[in-house]
Amino acid sequence: MQKIEIEKIVQARIEDAEVLYKASLFDGSVYLCGYAMELGLKQARFFSVRVLPEQKSF
């Protein structure tokens, strides 16, 4: 699976979650948001993309 395909899936799940939220189906909305986050984090790990910025010391 290519990176762009995963990004499309994540975006689609977020859009689905928004529809559920607007319909006051909050449990389903939260579930899909969590699924999208999990998939996005797995994609970042798999493609070795930095998720968090580096900490800078002053």
C-alpha positions as CSV (number, residue, x, y, z in Angstrom):
1,M,0.0,0.0,0.0
2,Q,1.4,3.4,-1.0
3,K,1.6,6.4,1.4
4,I,-0.9,8.4,-0.6
5,E,-3.5,5.6,-0.4
6,I,-3.2,5.5,3.4
7,E,-3.6,9.3,3.5
8,K,-6.8,9.0,1.4
9,I,-8.2,6.4,3.8
10,V,-7.4,8.5,6.8
11,Q,-9.0,11.6,5.2
12,A,-12.1,9.5,4.3
13,R,-12.4,8.2,7.9
14,I,-12.2,11.8,9.3
15,E,-14.9,12.9,6.9
16,D,-17.1,9.9,8.0
17,A,-16.5,10.9,11.6
18,E,-17.6,14.5,10.8
19,V,-20.9,13.2,9.3
20,L,-21.5,11.1,12.4
21,Y,-20.7,14.0,14.7
22,K,-23.2,16.3,12.9
23,A,-25.8,13.5,13.3
24,S,-25.1,13.5,17.0
25,L,-23.7,9.9,16.8
26,F,-20.7,10.8,19.0
27,D,-19.6,7.3,19.9
28,G,-19.1,6.3,16.2
29,S,-17.5,9.7,15.5
30,V,-14.9,9.2,18.3
31,Y,-14.3,5.7,17.2
32,L,-13.5,6.7,13.6
33,C,-11.3,9.6,14.8
34,G,-9.3,7.1,16.9
35,Y,-9.1,4.7,13.9
36,A,-7.9,7.6,11.7
37,M,-5.3,8.6,14.2
38,E,-4.1,5.0,14.7
39,L,-3.7,4.5,10.9
40,G,-1.9,7.8,10.5
41,L,0.6,7.0,13.3
42,K,1.2,3.5,11.8
43,Q,1.7,5.1,8.4
44,A,4.2,7.6,9.9
45,R,6.1,4.7,11.6
46,F,6.1,2.6,8.5
47,F,7.3,5.3,6.2
48,S,9.7,6.7,8.9
49,V,8.2,10.1,9.0
50,R,8.8,12.2,12.0
51,V,5.5,12.7,13.9
52,L,6.8,15.0,16.7
53,P,9.1,17.9,16.2
54,E,12.5,17.7,17.8
55,Q,12.8,19.3,21.2
56,K,15.0,22.4,21.3
57,S,16.9,23.3,24.4
58,F,17.5,26.9,25.2
